[in-house]
Amino acid sequence: MTKAEIVAEIANKTGIEKVAVQATVEAFMETIKKSMVNGENVYLRGFGSFTIKKRAEKTGRNISKNTTIIIPAHNIPAFKPAKSFVNDVKNNVNVK
């Protein structure tokens, strides 16, 4: 499902204009991104958590040049779904 399909689905279910829904979805995603860039995790009960995972420095290989490189420590965004979300997907439950 694409962002446009999500916007259309929400607009159909709520009766709100697509332009307003689009702005809301964009603001929602931007708020999550900004929070994570600032080092804050985002918790949405019943849906899941957007967290920051820290990756340690490690040694990697450039196989084309046959050399080793140091990959510096860095943070990456991660999503962990809520248990109810996982169970719904496992059991193929349609949410209405």
C-alpha positions in Angstrom: 0.0 0.0 0.0 1.3 3.4 -1.0 1.0 6.7 0.9 -1.6 7.8 -1.8 -3.6 4.7 -1.2 -3.5 5.3 2.6 -4.7 8.9 2.1 -7.5 7.7 -0.2 -8.6 5.0 2.3 -8.7 7.5 5.2 -10.6 10.1 3.1 -13.2 7.5 2.1 -13.6 6.2 5.7 -13.8 9.6 7.4 -15.3 11.8 4.7 -12.5 14.4 5.0 -11.1 15.9 1.9 -8.0 14.1 0.5 -5.9 17.4 0.7 -6.6 17.7 4.4 -5.8 14.0 5.0 -2.6 14.3 2.9 -1.5 17.2 5.0 -2.2 15.3 8.2 -0.4 12.2 7.1 2.6 14.3 6.0 2.7 16.1 9.4 2.4 12.8 11.2 5.4 11.3 9.4 7.4 14.5 9.7 6.7 14.6 13.5 7.9 11.0 13.9 11.0 11.7 11.8 11.9 14.9 13.7 11.4 13.2 17.1 13.8 10.3 16.1 16.4 12.7 14.6 16.3 14.4 18.1 17.0 11.1 19.7 13.5 10.4 21.0 11.6 7.2 20.6 7.9 7.3 19.5 5.4 4.9 21.1 1.9 4.4 19.6 -0.1 2.1 21.9 -1.8 -0.8 20.0 0.3 -0.1 16.9 4.0 -0.2 17.7 7.2 1.7 18.6 9.6 3.6 16.4 12.9 3.3 18.2 16.5 4.2 17.6 19.0 1.3 17.6 22.7 1.9 18.2 25.1 0.0 16.0 28.6 -0.5 17.3 31.7 0.2 15.2 32.7 -2.8 13.2 35.2 -4.0 10.6 33.8 -4.7 7.1 35.4 -5.8 3.8 35.4 -4.1 0.4 35.4 -7.3 -1.7 36.1 -5.5 -5.0 39.4 -4.0 -3.6 40.0 -6.9 -1.1 40.6 -4.4 1.7 39.1 -4.0 5.2 37.3 -0.9 6.2 36.1 0.4 9.6 32.3 1.1 9.7 31.8 3.7 12.4 29.2 3.4 15.1 25.8 4.8 14.1 22.1 5.0 14.9 19.4 3.5 12.7 15.6 3.8 13.0 13.6 0.6 13.8 10.0 -0.3 14.1 8.7 -2.9 16.6 5.0 -3.7 16.2 2.7 -4.1 19.2 1.7 -7.6 20.2 -1.9 -7.1 19.2 -0.7 -5.9 15.7 1.5 -9.0 15.4 -1.3 -11.3 16.4 -3.8 -9.7 14.0 -1.3 -10.2 11.1 -0.6 -13.7 12.2 -4.2 -14.6 12.4 -5.1 -12.6 9.2 -7.7 -10.5 11.1 -9.3 -7.7 9.2 -9.4 -4.5 11.2 -12.4 -2.3 10.6 
